[in-house]
């Protein structure tokens, strides 16, 4: 990869490793629903400026049902589950558990789509599950099995949502899709937050955490991710998923003084190695044309259309982590 590619990759690894720390700070002062509302509302507002360049919301016409399903599986459900789980779990444990998404993807692909699974991928699944088992111990997850289950449910949503995007949303540009999903989520949680009133005002740390979640870890993160895919390709861009947990563990220890126990170290190794093996693919991964077009739009670069006026479509790689 080029230096620019490495710089974008490392930046995304940090940007999408930080949310677990910020969520941990925010949920100490704001309800989980309030955290989700603040993050999605601000993110949607900031991305609105890019929507006209990507064709506007008219590109979603005829796709609203899968858009709603995708939003529910990728944002509405997972983000409230993660926020609620971090009331008791450490940010590092949450980040590690989210890294199990490839495990769920393997199982879903095998039993739903009938995809063949190589032996090395099954072995990776078993290894990563061993890491999850370590996190269930009192030294890492505090014995809170329900909180762990919530994070694993969020990971399941992250694994299922791309199937919806791949089958029903291939023709939808990602920026209008992202903005619509964030906006819909904000509308879902707005009445919840109103019903929870009155709310104590968060302190400066809480406000900064919410602002960073919405502006940096949501809006800016997607802009950078589109450019990363255009620069290094879809296959290499997935390396971000293995950098995030390392960042989450390091920040949890440095900023929040979360303990790095032997169980956490061992679980980190098992989950990352196992997930990498479980998600291993043979052959090249096609480029996601929609994301590439979005990156070009952000950079004011116009692509030449094909004979039918559209760029070629390929497997969706849209991910909304944490």
C-alpha positions in Angstrom: 0.0 0.0 0.0 1.0 3.6 -0.4 1.9 5.8 2.5 -1.5 7.5 2.2 -3.1 4.1 2.4 -1.2 3.2 5.5 -2.0 6.6 7.1 -5.7 6.2 6.4 -5.7 2.6 7.7 -4.1 3.5 10.9 -6.3 6.6 11.3 -9.4 4.4 10.9 -8.1 1.9 13.4 -7.8 4.6 16.0 -11.1 6.4 15.1 -13.1 3.3 15.3 -11.3 2.0 18.4 -12.1 5.2 20.3 -15.9 4.9 20.6 -15.8 2.3 23.3 -13.9 4.7 25.5 -16.2 7.6 24.7 -19.4 5.5 25.3 -18.0 4.4 28.6 -17.5 8.1 29.6 -20.9 9.1 28.3 -23.1 6.4 29.9 -21.9 7.5 33.3 -23.9 10.7 32.8 -26.4 10.1 30.0 -28.8 7.2 29.5 -28.0 4.7 26.7 -30.8 6.1 24.6 -29.5 9.6 25.1 -26.0 8.5 23.9 -27.5 6.9 20.7 -29.6 10.0 20.0 -26.8 12.4 20.4 -24.4 10.4 18.3 -26.8 9.7 15.4 -28.4 13.1 15.4 -25.1 14.9 15.2 -23.7 12.5 12.7 -26.7 12.8 10.4 -26.6 16.6 10.5 -22.9 16.7 9.6 -23.3 14.2 6.7 -26.2 16.1 5.2 -23.8 18.4 3.5 -22.4 15.5 1.4 -25.8 14.0 0.4 -26.5 16.3 -2.6 -23.1 15.3 -4.1 -24.0 11.6 -3.9 -27.4 12.0 -5.6 -29.6 13.1 -2.8 -32.2 11.1 -0.9 -34.0 10.3 -4.2 -31.5 7.5 -4.6 -33.3 5.7 -1.8 -36.6 5.6 -3.6 -38.0 2.1 -3.8 -35.5 0.9 -1.2 -37.0 2.1 2.1 -37.9 -1.3 3.5 -34.4 -2.7 3.2 -33.0 0.7 4.4 -35.1 0.4 7.6 -34.1 -3.2 8.1 -30.4 -2.3 7.6 -30.7 0.6 10.0 -32.3 -1.6 12.6 -29.7 -4.4 12.4 -26.7 -2.1 12.0 -27.4 0.9 14.2 -30.8 1.0 16.1 -30.2 -2.3 17.8 -26.4 -2.6 18.2 -25.7 1.0 19.4 -28.3 0.8 22.3 -27.0 -2.7 23.2 -23.4 -1.5 23.3 -24.2 1.6 25.3 -26.3 -0.3 27.8 -23.6 -3.1 28.1 -20.9 -0.5 28.9 -22.7 0.5 32.0 -21.0 -2.6 33.6 -18.5 -3.8 31.1 -15.1 -2.2 30.6 -14.6 -0.4 27.2 -11.8 -2.8 26.4 -13.9 -5.9 26.9 -16.7 -4.4 24.8 -14.2 -3.7 22.0 -12.9 -7.2 22.1 -16.3 -8.8 22.0 -17.3 -6.7 18.9 -14.3 -8.3 17.1 -16.3 -11.5 17.0 -18.4 -10.3 14.1 -16.5 -12.5 11.6 -17.5 -15.5 13.7 -21.2 -14.7 13.4 -20.7 -14.1 9.6 -19.1 -17.6 9.2 -22.0 -19.3 10.9 -24.7 -17.3 9.1 -23.0 -17.9 5.7 -22.8 -21.6 6.4 -26.3 -22.3 7.7 -28.3 -19.6 5.9 -26.6 -19.3 2.5 -25.0 -22.8 2.5 -21.5 -21.4 1.9 -18.7 -23.9 2.2 -16.4 -23.3 5.1 -12.8 -24.3 5.0 -11.3 -26.2 8.0 -9.0 -23.2 8.9 -12.1 -21.0 9.3 -13.8 -23.5 11.6 -10.6 -23.7 13.6 -10.5 -19.9 13.8 -14.1 -19.9 15.0 -13.3 -22.3 17.8 -10.2 -20.3 18.8 -12.1 -17.0 18.9 -14.9 -18.5 21.0 -12.2 -19.6 23.4 -11.3 -15.9 23.8 -15.0 -15.0 24.4 -15.1 -17.7 27.1 -12.2 -16.1 28.8 -14.0 -12.7 28.9 -16.9 -14.3 30.7 -14.7 -14.8 33.8 -14.8 -12.4 36.7 -11.3 -11.0 36.0 -12.4 -9.4 32.7 -16.2 -9.1 32.4 -17.0 -8.8 36.0 -19.2 -11.9 35.8 -22.0 -9.9 34.0 -23.1 -12.5 31.5 -26.1 -10.4 30.3 -23.9 -7.5 29.4 -21.6 -9.8 27.4 -24.7 -11.3 25.7 -25.8 -7.8 24.7 -22.5 -7.1 23.0 -22.7 -10.5 21.2 -26.2 -9.6 20.0 -24.9 -6.4 18.6 -22.1 -8.3 16.8 -24.8 -10.6 15.4 -26.6 -7.5 14.0 -23.4 -6.3 12.5 -23.0 -9.7 10.8 -26.5 -9.9 9.4 -26.9 -6.2 8.2 -24.3 -6.5 5.3 -26.4 -9.4 3.9 -29.3 -7.0 3.6 -27.1 -4.4 2.1 -25.6 -6.9 -0.4 -28.9 -8.3 -1.6 -31.2 -5.2 -1.5 -29.0 -2.0 -1.3 -26.3 -2.5 -3.9 -27.6 0.4 -6.1 -27.8 2.9 -3.2 -24.9 5.3 -2.7 -23.5 4.9 0.8 -23.6 8.6 1.9 -27.4 9.0 1.5 -27.8 5.5 3.0 -25.7 6.3 6.0 -27.4 9.7 6.6 -30.8 8.2 6.3 -30.0 5.3 8.7 -28.5 7.8 11.2 -31.6 10.0 10.9 -34.0 7.2 11.3 -32.2 6.0 14.4 -32.4 9.5 15.9 -36.1 9.6 15.2 -36.6 6.2 17.0 -34.7 7.3 20.1 -36.0 10.9 20.3 -39.3 10.0 22.0 -37.5 7.5 24.3 -35.2 10.3 25.5 -38.2 12.6 26.0 -40.0 10.0 28.0 -36.9 9.6 30.2 -36.9 13.3 31.1 -35.8 15.1 33.1 -32.2 14.5 32.4 -29.3 15.9 34.5 -26.9 18.0 32.5 -23.7 16.2 31.7 -20.4 17.8 32.7 -17.8 18.9 30.2 -16.3 15.5 29.8 -19.7 14.0 29.0 -20.5 16.7 26.4 -17.1 16.3 24.8 -17.6 12.5 24.6 -21.0 12.9 22.9 -19.7 15.5 20.5 -16.7 13.3 19.6 -18.9 10.3 19.1 -21.1 12.1 16.7 -18.6 14.3 14.8 -15.5 12.1 14.8 -16.5 8.5 15.3 -19.6 8.7 13.1 -19.6 11.4 10.5 -15.9 11.9 9.9 -15.2 8.2 10.3 -17.5 7.3 7.4 -15.9 10.0 5.1 -12.4 8.5 5.9 -13.6 5.0 5.4 -14.9 5.7 1.9 -11.6 7.3 1.1 -9.7 4.3 2.6 -11.6 1.9 0.3 -10.9 4.0 -2.7 -7.2 4.1 -1.8 -6.4 0.5 -0.8 -9.4 -1.5 -1.9 -12.1 -3.4 -0.1 -10.0 -6.4 0.9 -7.2 -4.4 2.7 -9.7 -2.0 4.3 -11.1 -4.9 6.4 -7.8 -4.8 8.3 -9.4 -2.0 10.3 -11.5 -4.6 12.2 -8.3 -6.1 13.7 -6.9 -2.7 14.8 -9.9 -1.5 16.6 -9.9 -3.9 19.6 -6.2 -3.2 20.2 -6.9 0.5 20.4 -9.9 -0.1 22.6 -7.9 -2.1 25.1 -5.0 0.3 25.1 -7.2 3.4 25.6 -9.2 1.7 28.4 -6.0 1.0 30.3 -4.3 4.4 29.7 -7.3 6.7 30.1 -9.8 4.9 32.3 -7.3 2.7 34.3 -9.0 -0.4 33.2 -7.0 -3.5 34.3 -5.1 -5.5 31.7 -5.3 -8.9 33.3 -3.9 -12.1 31.9 -7.4 -13.1 30.8 -7.7 -9.9 28.8 -4.3 -10.4 27.1 -5.1 -14.0 26.3 -8.6 -13.2 25.1 -7.2 -10.4 22.8 -4.8 -12.8 21.2 -7.4 -15.6 20.8 -10.2 -13.4 19.4 -8.0 -11.5 16.9 -6.2 -14.6 15.6 -9.4 -16.6 15.6 -11.5 -13.9 13.9 -8.8 -13.4 11.3 -8.8 -17.1 10.4 -12.6 -17.3 10.5 -13.0 -14.5 8.1 -10.3 -15.7 5.7 -11.4 -15.7 2.1 -9.9 -17.4 -1.0 -9.5 -15.3 -4.1 -9.8 -11.6 -4.6 -12.5 -9.5 -3.0 -14.3 -7.3 -5.6 -14.2 -3.6 -5.2 -17.4 -2.0 -3.8 -18.2 0.5 -6.6 -20.7 2.4 -4.5 -18.2 3.3 -1.9 -15.6 4.2 -4.5 -18.0 6.6 -6.1 -18.7 8.2 -2.7 -15.1 8.7 -2.1 -14.7 10.3 -5.5 -17.6 12.6 -4.8 -16.0 13.7 -1.5 -12.8 14.5 -3.4 -14.6 16.2 -6.3 -13.4 13.6 -8.8 -16.0 12.5 -11.4 -16.0 8.9 -12.6 -16.8 8.1 -16.2 -20.2 6.3 -16.4 -20.6 2.9 -18.0 -22.7 2.3 -21.1 -25.9 2.1 -18.9 -25.1 5.3 -17.0 -24.0 3.6 -13.8 -20.9 2.1 -12.4 -20.6 -1.7 -11.9 -21.9 -3.1 -8.7 -20.2 -5.5 -6.3 -20.5 -6.9 -2.8 -21.3 -4.3 -0.2 -18.7 -3.7 2.4 -20.6 -1.1 4.4 -19.9 -1.3 8.1 -21.0 0.9 11.0 -18.7 -0.2 13.8 -19.6 0.4 17.5 
